[in-house]
Amino acid sequence: MPRPTPLMTTSEAARALGIHPKTLSKYVSDGKLRPTLRLPSGHMRWDLEALKAQLRDMDDPDD
């Protein structure tokens, strides 16, 4: 069975995408993206592949 992919913090995910963490947080507050997990503290965790898929869908909403 494959091991689950570890979730990333907003800063880690933003770094992997080459964007600023505030940009990623703004997309969430604008309703454009959804984090994989939101902790009780309000912090977000991201599955990088799921995040990339959401970003692709943002770029091409007709698919």
N, CA, C and O atoms as CSV, one atom per row, in Angstrom:
chain,resi,resn,atom,element,x,y,z
A,1,MET,N,N,0.841,-1.162,0.000
A,1,MET,CA,C,0.000,0.000,0.000
A,1,MET,C,C,0.896,1.240,0.000
A,1,MET,O,O,1.859,1.302,0.765
A,2,PRO,N,N,0.588,2.243,-0.864
A,2,PRO,CA,C,1.428,3.438,-0.919
A,2,PRO,C,C,1.276,4.270,0.357
A,2,PRO,O,O,0.209,4.324,0.967
A,3,ARG,N,N,2.372,4.911,0.732
A,3,ARG,CA,C,2.342,5.767,1.910
A,3,ARG,C,C,1.643,7.076,1.569
A,3,ARG,O,O,1.824,7.604,0.472
A,4,PRO,N,N,0.856,7.601,2.485
A,4,PRO,CA,C,0.196,8.879,2.206
A,4,PRO,C,C,1.223,10.005,2.074
A,4,PRO,O,O,2.260,10.005,2.736
A,5,THR,N,N,0.912,10.942,1.222
A,5,THR,CA,C,1.786,12.085,1.019
A,5,THR,C,C,1.670,13.006,2.229
A,5,THR,O,O,0.559,13.323,2.653
A,6,PRO,N,N,2.784,13.436,2.788
A,6,PRO,CA,C,2.690,14.347,3.933
A,6,PRO,C,C,2.107,15.692,3.504
A,6,PRO,O,O,2.374,16.182,2.407
A,7,LEU,N,N,1.319,16.266,4.383
A,7,LEU,CA,C,0.732,17.564,4.092
A,7,LEU,C,C,1.744,18.663,4.378
A,7,LEU,O,O,2.602,18.532,5.251
A,8,MET,N,N,1.626,19.744,3.626
A,8,MET,CA,C,2.564,20.860,3.730
A,8,MET,C,C,1.887,22.048,4.398
A,8,MET,O,O,0.670,22.214,4.317
A,9,THR,N,N,2.686,22.864,5.052
A,9,THR,CA,C,2.180,24.134,5.564
A,9,THR,C,C,1.937,25.067,4.380
A,9,THR,O,O,2.356,24.783,3.258
A,10,THR,N,N,1.264,26.168,4.637
A,10,THR,CA,C,1.033,27.159,3.586
A,10,THR,C,C,2.362,27.688,3.059
A,10,THR,O,O,2.526,27.848,1.850
A,11,SER,N,N,3.303,27.958,3.940
A,11,SER,CA,C,4.609,28.469,3.502
A,11,SER,C,C,5.339,27.448,2.630
A,11,SER,O,O,5.915,27.803,1.601
A,12,GLU,N,N,5.312,26.190,3.039
A,12,GLU,CA,C,5.978,25.143,2.248
A,12,GLU,C,C,5.328,24.986,0.882
A,12,GLU,O,O,6.021,24.873,-0.130
A,13,ALA,N,N,4.001,24.979,0.849
A,13,ALA,CA,C,3.291,24.823,-0.420
A,13,ALA,C,C,3.562,26.014,-1.335
A,13,ALA,O,O,3.814,25.846,-2.529
A,14,ALA,N,N,3.508,27.209,-0.770
A,14,ALA,CA,C,3.769,28.400,-1.579
A,14,ALA,C,C,5.190,28.367,-2.141
A,14,ALA,O,O,5.406,28.693,-3.308
A,15,ARG,N,N,6.150,27.976,-1.315
A,15,ARG,CA,C,7.547,27.887,-1.777
A,15,ARG,C,C,7.654,26.886,-2.928
A,15,ARG,O,O,8.350,27.142,-3.911
A,16,ALA,N,N,6.971,25.757,-2.810
A,16,ALA,CA,C,7.023,24.734,-3.861
A,16,ALA,C,C,6.413,25.237,-5.171
A,16,ALA,O,O,6.799,24.800,-6.254
A,17,LEU,N,N,5.455,26.159,-5.056
A,17,LEU,CA,C,4.798,26.703,-6.245
A,17,LEU,C,C,5.471,27.965,-6.771
A,17,LEU,O,O,5.186,28.413,-7.882
A,18,GLY,N,N,6.363,28.535,-5.969
A,18,GLY,CA,C,7.030,29.760,-6.383
A,18,GLY,C,C,6.161,30.999,-6.219
A,18,GLY,O,O,6.314,31.967,-6.965
A,19,ILE,N,N,5.247,30.976,-5.245
A,19,ILE,CA,C,4.402,32.131,-4.981
A,19,ILE,C,C,4.554,32.529,-3.513
A,19,ILE,O,O,5.134,31.786,-2.721
A,20,HIS,N,N,4.044,33.676,-3.164
A,20,HIS,CA,C,4.115,34.164,-1.790
A,20,HIS,C,C,3.007,33.489,-0.961
A,20,HIS,O,O,1.900,33.297,-1.465
A,21,PRO,N,N,3.285,33.135,0.275
A,21,PRO,CA,C,2.255,32.521,1.116
A,21,PRO,C,C,0.987,33.362,1.238
A,21,PRO,O,O,-0.109,32.810,1.331
A,22,LYS,N,N,1.119,34.679,1.240
A,22,LYS,CA,C,-0.067,35.539,1.321
A,22,LYS,C,C,-0.951,35.391,0.080
A,22,LYS,O,O,-2.172,35.525,0.168
A,23,THR,N,N,-0.348,35.120,-1.054
A,23,THR,CA,C,-1.128,34.891,-2.276
A,23,THR,C,C,-1.978,33.645,-2.120
A,23,THR,O,O,-3.159,33.648,-2.466
A,24,LEU,N,N,-1.391,32.589,-1.607
A,24,LEU,CA,C,-2.120,31.340,-1.389
A,24,LEU,C,C,-3.254,31.557,-0.388
A,24,LEU,O,O,-4.368,31.080,-0.601
A,25,SER,N,N,-2.982,32.262,0.685
A,25,SER,CA,C,-4.013,32.546,1.682
A,25,SER,C,C,-5.134,33.404,1.100
A,25,SER,O,O,-6.302,33.210,1.435
A,26,LYS,N,N,-4.785,34.347,0.234
A,26,LYS,CA,C,-5.801,35.197,-0.409
A,26,LYS,C,C,-6.703,34.367,-1.308
A,26,LYS,O,O,-7.915,34.578,-1.331
A,27,TYR,N,N,-6.131,33.430,-2.045
A,27,TYR,CA,C,-6.952,32.555,-2.886
A,27,TYR,C,C,-7.960,31.783,-2.034
A,27,TYR,O,O,-9.092,31.557,-2.463
A,28,VAL,N,N,-7.556,31.386,-0.845
A,28,VAL,CA,C,-8.473,30.676,0.048
A,28,VAL,C,C,-9.574,31.620,0.518
A,28,VAL,O,O,-10.754,31.270,0.476
A,29,SER,N,N,-9.195,32.807,0.963
A,29,SER,CA,C,-10.208,33.744,1.467
A,29,SER,C,C,-11.151,34.195,0.360
A,29,SER,O,O,-12.302,34.538,0.631
A,30,ASP,N,N,-10.678,34.197,-0.884
A,30,ASP,CA,C,-11.528,34.551,-2.029
A,30,ASP,C,C,-12.385,33.380,-2.499
A,30,ASP,O,O,-13.222,33.542,-3.387
A,31,GLY,N,N,-12.183,32.201,-1.909
A,31,GLY,CA,C,-12.965,31.030,-2.293
A,31,GLY,C,C,-12.467,30.340,-3.550
A,31,GLY,O,O,-13.172,29.497,-4.105
A,32,LYS,N,N,-11.277,30.673,-4.009
A,32,LYS,CA,C,-10.726,30.075,-5.231
A,32,LYS,C,C,-10.060,28.732,-4.968
A,32,LYS,O,O,-10.014,27.875,-5.850
A,33,LEU,N,N,-9.542,28.545,-3.749
A,33,LEU,CA,C,-8.864,27.307,-3.376
A,33,LEU,C,C,-9.375,26.836,-2.030
A,33,LEU,O,O,-9.874,27.624,-1.227
A,34,ARG,N,N,-9.243,25.525,-1.794
A,34,ARG,CA,C,-9.583,24.938,-0.510
A,34,ARG,C,C,-8.408,24.119,-0.017
A,34,ARG,O,O,-7.891,23.273,-0.747
A,35,PRO,N,N,-7.980,24.362,1.221
A,35,PRO,CA,C,-6.885,23.552,1.751
A,35,PRO,C,C,-7.344,22.116,1.961
A,35,PRO,O,O,-8.538,21.856,2.115
A,36,THR,N,N,-6.409,21.200,1.968
A,36,THR,CA,C,-6.721,19.795,2.226
A,36,THR,C,C,-7.241,19.629,3.639
A,36,THR,O,O,-8.134,18.819,3.888
A,37,LEU,N,N,-6.683,20.394,4.566
A,37,LEU,CA,C,-7.050,20.292,5.974
A,37,LEU,C,C,-6.925,21.662,6.612
A,37,LEU,O,O,-5.973,22.399,6.353
A,38,ARG,N,N,-7.894,21.995,7.449
A,38,ARG,CA,C,-7.775,23.209,8.261
A,38,ARG,C,C,-7.763,22.763,9.716
A,38,ARG,O,O,-8.697,22.113,10.185
A,39,LEU,N,N,-6.711,23.114,10.413
A,39,LEU,CA,C,-6.539,22.725,11.806
A,39,LEU,C,C,-7.441,23.567,12.712
A,39,LEU,O,O,-7.867,24.650,12.311
A,40,PRO,N,N,-7.738,23.093,13.920
A,40,PRO,CA,C,-8.543,23.890,14.854
A,40,PRO,C,C,-7.958,25.286,15.088
A,40,PRO,O,O,-8.691,26.225,15.401
A,41,SER,N,N,-6.663,25.417,14.939
A,41,SER,CA,C,-6.000,26.718,15.109
A,41,SER,C,C,-6.265,27.660,13.937
A,41,SER,O,O,-5.966,28.851,14.017
A,42,GLY,N,N,-6.830,27.125,12.843
A,42,GLY,CA,C,-7.068,27.917,11.643
A,42,GLY,C,C,-5.972,27.769,10.607
A,42,GLY,O,O,-6.132,28.208,9.468
A,43,HIS,N,N,-4.858,27.155,10.989
A,43,HIS,CA,C,-3.763,26.936,10.042
A,43,HIS,C,C,-4.202,25.920,8.993
A,43,HIS,O,O,-5.003,25.025,9.262
A,44,MET,N,N,-3.654,26.084,7.794
A,44,MET,CA,C,-4.018,25.220,6.674
A,44,MET,C,C,-2.894,24.250,6.359
A,44,MET,O,O,-1.717,24.552,6.554
A,45,ARG,N,N,-3.274,23.090,5.873
A,45,ARG,CA,C,-2.325,22.090,5.395
A,45,ARG,C,C,-2.742,21.700,3.985
A,45,ARG,O,O,-3.926,21.633,3.653
A,46,TRP,N,N,-1.728,21.447,3.170
A,46,TRP,CA,C,-1.931,21.241,1.740
A,46,TRP,C,C,-1.313,19.943,1.253
A,46,TRP,O,O,-0.200,19.590,1.640
A,47,ASP,N,N,-2.039,19.240,0.405
A,47,ASP,CA,C,-1.486,18.150,-0.401
A,47,ASP,C,C,-1.064,18.824,-1.701
A,47,ASP,O,O,-1.904,19.368,-2.418
A,48,LEU,N,N,0.214,18.794,-2.007
A,48,LEU,CA,C,0.739,19.558,-3.138
A,48,LEU,C,C,0.088,19.170,-4.460
A,48,LEU,O,O,-0.237,20.045,-5.262
A,49,GLU,N,N,-0.107,17.895,-4.698
A,49,GLU,CA,C,-0.713,17.483,-5.977
A,49,GLU,C,C,-2.165,17.950,-6.082
A,49,GLU,O,O,-2.602,18.377,-7.151
A,50,ALA,N,N,-2.911,17.873,-4.983
A,50,ALA,CA,C,-4.296,18.356,-4.985
A,50,ALA,C,C,-4.325,19.874,-5.207
A,50,ALA,O,O,-5.192,20.389,-5.914
A,51,LEU,N,N,-3.379,20.574,-4.601
A,51,LEU,CA,C,-3.297,22.021,-4.778
A,51,LEU,C,C,-2.985,22.366,-6.228
A,51,LEU,O,O,-3.595,23.272,-6.795
A,52,LYS,N,N,-2.049,21.658,-6.827
A,52,LYS,CA,C,-1.727,21.899,-8.239
A,52,LYS,C,C,-2.940,21.657,-9.122
A,52,LYS,O,O,-3.164,22.402,-10.077
A,53,ALA,N,N,-3.729,20.626,-8.820
A,53,ALA,CA,C,-4.935,20.347,-9.594
A,53,ALA,C,C,-5.942,21.491,-9.456
A,53,ALA,O,O,-6.574,21.878,-10.440
A,54,GLN,N,N,-6.095,22.030,-8.255
A,54,GLN,CA,C,-7.001,23.161,-8.059
A,54,GLN,C,C,-6.533,24.377,-8.856
A,54,GLN,O,O,-7.343,25.092,-9.445
A,55,LEU,N,N,-5.238,24.602,-8.868
A,55,LEU,CA,C,-4.701,25.735,-9.624
A,55,LEU,C,C,-4.912,25.542,-11.116
A,55,LEU,O,O,-5.219,26.502,-11.822
A,56,ARG,N,N,-4.752,24.312,-11.614
A,56,ARG,CA,C,-5.019,24.047,-13.039
A,56,ARG,C,C,-6.481,24.329,-13.356
A,56,ARG,O,O,-6.795,24.896,-14.403
A,57,ASP,N,N,-7.380,23.932,-12.448
A,57,ASP,CA,C,-8.805,24.182,-12.654
A,57,ASP,C,C,-9.111,25.665,-12.641
A,57,ASP,O,O,-10.010,26.113,-13.354
A,58,MET,N,N,-8.385,26.437,-11.847
A,58,MET,CA,C,-8.566,27.888,-11.845
A,58,MET,C,C,-8.179,28.479,-13.192
A,58,MET,O,O,-8.834,29.393,-13.693
A,59,ASP,N,N,-7.105,27.947,-13.777
A,59,ASP,CA,C,-6.611,28.462,-15.060
A,59,ASP,C,C,-7.506,28.070,-16.220
A,59,ASP,O,O,-7.573,28.781,-17.222
A,60,ASP,N,N,-8.201,26.930,-16.091
A,60,ASP,CA,C,-9.030,26.424,-17.191
A,60,ASP,C,C,-10.366,25.931,-16.625
A,60,ASP,O,O,-10.583,24.724,-16.513
A,61,PRO,N,N,-11.265,26.862,-16.268
A,61,PRO,CA,C,-12.523,26.463,-15.627
A,61,PRO,C,C,-13.487,25.706,-16.531
A,61,PRO,O,O,-14.464,25.145,-16.035
A,62,ASP,N,N,-13.248,25.670,-17.844
A,62,ASP,CA,C,-14.146,24.978,-18.760
A,62,ASP,C,C,-13.958,23.476,-18.789
A,62,ASP,O,O,-14.786,22.759,-19.351
A,63,ASP,N,N,-12.876,22.985,-18.191
A,63,ASP,CA,C,-12.615,21.529,-18.188
A,63,ASP,C,C,-13.494,20.837,-17.192
A,63,ASP,O,O,-13.420,19.617,-17.046
